[in-house]
Amino acid sequence: MPDWILWAAGASGLLIAGVIAATRGRARERRGRLEAETARARRALSLAEAARDGCPREVRDAQRDLDDATALLSALTDPAVAVHARELAERAETRWRAASPESGPGT
């Protein structure tokens, strides 16, 4: 068997192993980032729901943002989607807090 065939087979094997290792590392990193962003988005959703429950009146824009954030989290496949859902939930919380009366000391 010619030596060049062995060298080509060895080089191909190393190339394939390198591609597999790089792909697995990126997938693991992406999965970790997705989990972290999902946790942040769920926390923002909880805070927005608490702000909604504390607001004495209905704020439609905030409710729409919260509904959109909830829908995005239900079909979560990308960390960027989780970031967008978190931003929507934070915006909803801000709107409800702005619509709530300021509570002073002792109230």
Residue, then its C-alpha position, 0 to 999 in steps of 0.5 A: m500500500p502506498d505511503w500517501i494513502l496512509w498519510a491521507a487517511g491519518a490527516s482525514g481522521l485528525l481533521i474529522a476529530g478536530v471538527i467533532a471536538a470544536t462542534r461539541g464545544r460550541a454546542r456545550e457553550r451555547r447550551g450553557r448560555l441558553e440556560a443562563e439567559t433562560a434563568r434571567a428571563r424567567r426571573a424578569l418574568s416573575l418580577a414583572e408579574a409581581a409588579r402587575d399584581g401590585c399595580p392598582r390599574e390595568v396597563r395594556d402595553a405592559q400586559r402585552d409585553l408580558d404576554d409576548a415575553t411568555a410566548l417567547l419563553s415557551a418556544l425557546t431555542d436561542p439565547a437571543v430569544a431569551v434575551h429579547a424575552r427578558e427585555l420585554a419582561e423588564r419593560a413590562e415591569t417598568r411600565w407597571r411600576a410607573a403606573s403604581p402610586e409611590s408608596g411612602p414610609g409606613t404604607 
